Amino acid sequence: MTEIQTSLFPPRTVSELVEDIKNLNKEIQDLYCLDEIPWILGYSGGKDSGTVVQLVWNAIAELAPEKRTKKIYVITTDTLVENPIVSAWVRKSLELMKSAAEAQELPIEPHLLYPDIKDTFWVNLIGKGYPSPRHRFRWCTERLKIQPSNRFVRDVVRANGEVILVLGTRKAESVKRATSMEKHEVGRVSDRLNHNSSSLKSLLYHSPSLPNSLIYSPIQDWRTDEVWIYLNQWQNPWGNSNKDLFTMYRGATADNECPLVIDTSTPSCGSSRFGCWVCTMVNQDKSMEAMIQNDEEKEWMQPLLDIRNELDVEDDYDRRDFRRIWGNVQLFERNVDDQTSVEPVPGPYTKYWREHWLRRVLEAQTQTRRTAPLEMRDITLITQDELSEIRRIWLEEKHEFDDSLLRIYEEVTGESFQDIRPGAERKLLGTDEWEVLQEICNDEMHLELMAKLLDTERQFHVKSRRGVYEKLDKCFESSSRSKEDAIQNAHEKRDLKNAVVEGDIDKVKQLSWASMKFPSPKVDDANE
């Protein structure tokens, strides 16, 4: 029991909870019938969101059929890297909801949302080389969670003008959550029994990021034990088993779930049972560890946990490029053991490590498909669409025309990768040409430059030559210098900038002459 629950939300008797549920039932019905604004229920498959969907379901089911006119959407975002046990639970839940809603003639419509392929975890990490997420570079939440749900919400708003988001957020979860909810409150939630239009509207919160969207949190004042009492004592109306949900929670140590994420103020769910299995926002995935430890039937998930732990390396500079993703060297002051040094900001994973992560994920997928229970044998850790997009990025954006994805896929799976992307197999350069380049070039930077130049020319082979010289110029800007020269040049520029700011004319002159050692390479230089 947390301190905020004890101090702000004292325990209630069962009879008091029952009375509150009756009042909530009437409140939900009155708020539903108040206007024509559609509802969107955020559902993660966990205890809090499940409680809210169950409360709304039961309340609406008691209304007369002619009053059930307003659409209720139940949305879940699948990041494609969800804990597989929970992902299977959620999919089953949504299927049951759809069937039960049709049978009971309820206006409840479940939707399973996905991020765009270009935004998925593996496309960004393996394809582009983004490092595993950290608090200072939390690139995953916006792409995987916020954008899919917000896109759905905005579509409903465009069609209807407004929307009410019904969420399972509770103030007792944390002081931060309570403060955030109170900050966006429209009015005082003081009298839940006075069901006139004004007091009903005071139950809603402004969404901090979505225009024309209000938030309704019916269990905002509930404690965790009250949530479990409700789920264990009130039968699930769409045919799922709340007892199984409780068993799933009991199988791990964490007790929070991943809520519907609609903005960056929502806490990351990395420390929860219902987070992503690849999440490195916390020190360790205690929930998956506990699932594997507590249940022999879940030992098949060990390869996933191994990948997650291998990704979770704080100092991974040796795995990453010395340049940022756009090809420039950027410096920062680093303090280690009270020793300050100016070093390059590490960029994306190198080609070696991107290929390494691809191999590891495919190996884990192949292994789990052999060892998982029969109902999980079709598990997909990385989709064919993601693999196709990764291949496109490597070929077209990184100019790695050795096309190593095909080789790695066949080596791991024993099958040939079938890329259905239009024009995917149309290419002039391949593995043979790459191997020749490797023999000719004396270092990695030379190989990289030659590959970029050749592939840039290839890309312009079937289209207008307009812009080709600018593209070639960028190849030289990012890849013509050795690592040592590129870093030294960045230091020269940094020192010159600081000298200008400090007004040190002599140093400016000195550094200006020194910078002539590192002139910006031009395409013309290659022709001499």
C-alpha positions, 0 to 999 in steps of 0.5 A: 500500500503506497503512502498516497493511498493511506493518507489521501484515500483511506480504506472503505468498507465493502458496503461503502464500495458497493454504494459507490459502484451504484452511484457510479453506475447512475453517473455513467448512465447520466453522462452518457445520455447527456449529449451526442459526444462519442466516448473512447475507452482506453483499454490496456488489458490491465486491472484499471482499464478493465475495471473502467470498461466493465463499469461502463459496459454494465451501466450502458447494458442497463439502459433501454435499447433506444437510449444506446445510441452513442458510439463507444470505442474501446481502443488498444495500442499494440506497439508490436513489442508488447509482453507476449503474454499480455498481448495475447490476453488483450487480443482475446479480450477484444475478440470477446468484446466484439462478439459480446457487444454484437450479441447484447446489441451494445454500441461498443466497438473495439479497435486494435491500433498500431504505429506506422511501420516507419515508427516501429521499435525495430525499424528505428533501432535496427533500421535507422540505428537509434540507440535503445531508449533512455530518459534523455532520449525517450524516442519510443513513447511518442512513436509507438503509443502517443501517435496511434491513439492520438490519430484515432482520437483526432479522427473521431473529433473531426467526424463529431466535433468533440470526444470524451476519453474514459480512462482508468487513471487513479490519483492513488497511483502516485502524487505526480498522477494526482497533481496532473489530474487536478491541474487539468480538472474542469470543475470541482468533483465534489458532489457525484450525486447531484446529476444535473448538467453542470455537475456532470460536466465538472466530472471531466478533465481537459486533455493537455494535448488533444483539442476538443477532448475531455477526460473522464476518470470514473475510478480516480479515487479508488484504491488498488485493493478496491479495484481487485475487490470489484474485479473479483466480485463482479463478473466480466460482462464480455466473457473474459475471466477476471480470475485469470487476470488476477493470476497473471498479475500474481505471476509477477512482482510489478503491480502497475499497468501501461495506461492509454498514453496520449501525451508525454506527461503520462509516465512511461510504463517500462516498470510495469507488467504491461510495458514493452518487453524491450524497454530499457527505461528501467534497470530491469524488467522485473515482471518478465523475470518473475513470469519466467521464474514463477512459471516453467511454462513461460521459460520460452520467453527467456530469449526475449529477456536476454535481448532486452538485457543485452540492449540495456547497456548504459555506456554503449559508445563502442556500439555507435557511430562517432557522428550523429545520424545526419553525418556531422560530429557534435561534441559534448563535455563528459564528466567521468570520475571528476575528469572532464573531457570533450568527446563526440556525441555518440550517434546511431548503431554502426552497421555491425551492431544493426546487423547484430540486433537483426540476427538476435531478434530473428534467432529469438523469434525462430527459437520461441516458435519452437519452444513456446506453448502451442497457442503461442507458436505463431509469435511474431517479434518482427513483422515482414513489413518491418523487415522490408522497411529496414531493408529499404533504409539500409539500401536507399538511405545508408547505401549498404548495397551488400543487402545483408538483410537477405543473407542474415534472414536466410542464415537464421531462418533457413528461408529466403526473405520475400520482399513484396515492396514494389521495385525491391529487387531492382538493383544494379549493385549487390554483394559481389560489388561490395566485396570488391570494394572491401578489398580495394578500400583501406579503411571503413571510412573509405569504404563508406564514401565509395559505397555512398558515391556509387549508390548515389549515382545508381539512385540517379540512374533512372531519374533526373540528374537534378540534385545529383551534385548536392547529394554527392557533396553530402557524401563527401561532407559526412564520409571523406575524413578519417574518424580522427580528422573529423573529430579534430575538425569538430574540436577546431570549430568548437574552439573557434566558436568559443574564441569568438564568443570570448572576444579572443582575437589572437586565438581567432586568428590562430584557429582560423589559420589552423582550420585551413588544414581541414577545408570543407571537401567539395565534389570538384576535389574528387575530380583532381 
